[in-house]
Amino acid sequence: LISFLTHGVTTLIGDLPCGLDCKDAKRNAISDLVCEIVADDNNSVATMQVKDMIGTWELLYTSSKAMIRNRSLSGLTATDENIQFSAVQQTFTGSKFLGFVEFVETYTRNNNAEDSFNVKITGEWMLQEDTRTLQSCGIKIDPENIEYDAMNASGMAEAAPVVQMGGGVSQVADWQSLGPIKLLDIIYATPDIYIGRGPFDASILFVWRKVKQ
């Protein structure tokens, strides 16, 4: 199951990254596999600490309806049909007293990796120790700003009205597109993989893999 999640998931989920075009039957198969893997002896969610989350993680798969609809995490939409969302990573830094998080979305033009640009979402994060059980631990993310080079990102449109701060930076705390990542239950954790699930909708999954430094 771990091998499937780390190496085989992209062969099952479809052509778009992170499972954005995954069919229902395949989503059900992934959901069933997740239900099995959370019972694995390697699952350390009951004892995980902030230090275990520090580092950079790449999104392998999500069933978030918001991400599927927007074709991105941020909710930025491409007005240029040649621009495609290609990946998203998140980096956790800080300590249990004050944690910082940065999401980096990568977009390409005409599927050309050399013609790409990033969108950065920054904010704070914390593990919710008071919600910890043997099966899960809550993680709370408070997005604060989004930043991108307006020239390189020409052809992109913000999906919600925001307060402009200049230089391509906007307040994103109230963006509905970011709602699914603000509060999740971590239901599976190892040094290489963690899986977040919606606290109110168990069908929402985010599967992240640790990026080797």
WOQUIGI-V674106 format. One line per field, one symbol per residue. ss: DSSP state (h for helix, s for strand, l for the rest). psi: psi as a letter, one per 20 degrees, with the letter a starting at -180 (. if undefined). A space follows every 10 residues. Layout:
# WOQUIGI-V674106
ss->???
psi->???
This chain:
# WOQUIGI-V674106
ss->lhhhhhhhhh hhhlllhhhl lllhhhhhhh hhhhhhhlll lllllllllh hhhlssssss ssllhhhhhh llllllssll llssssssss ssssllllss sssssssssl lsssssssss sssssssshh hlllllssss ssssssslll lllllsslll lllsllllss sllllhhhhh hhsssssssl llssssssll llllssssss lll
psi->gghghhhihh ihiahqqjkh kpqghhhhgg gghghghhjq hiokhhjqrg hiipapqqoh qqjphghggi krghipqoio iippphrpqq pprbaihoqq qppoppqqpk kohimrqqpp pqbqrqpnhi ipaiirpqpp pnqgqppqoh ghkpjqppiq propiqkkpq pjhjphhigh ihoqpoippr ihqqpqqphi niioqpoqpp pp.
